[in-house]
Amino acid sequence: MDHCEARTQLNRKEALLEDEGFILLTELRPLIPLHPQHIRKLVRRGQFPAPVRIGGRTAFRRREIREWMRQQE
């Protein structure tokens, strides 16, 4: 995949995160192809946005996920 294709793919993923609010850990899987356990490990290391608990579920702030994705470019 060349840089242009990678950027287009990132733009599509960011579009799914355009609105503010929260996204569940299970909803991140199509956007960030990392296993949930790996995401938790990155959170513990301070390398991924910290989640919040909402009604017993793990969620992330969409804005923080967008920022993290941009930093990964």
Protein Blocks (a to p, Z undefined) as FASTA:
>chain_A
ZZklmmmmmmmmmmmmmpgcdddfklmmmmmccdfklmmmmmmnopaccdddeehiacdd
fklmmmmmmmmZZ
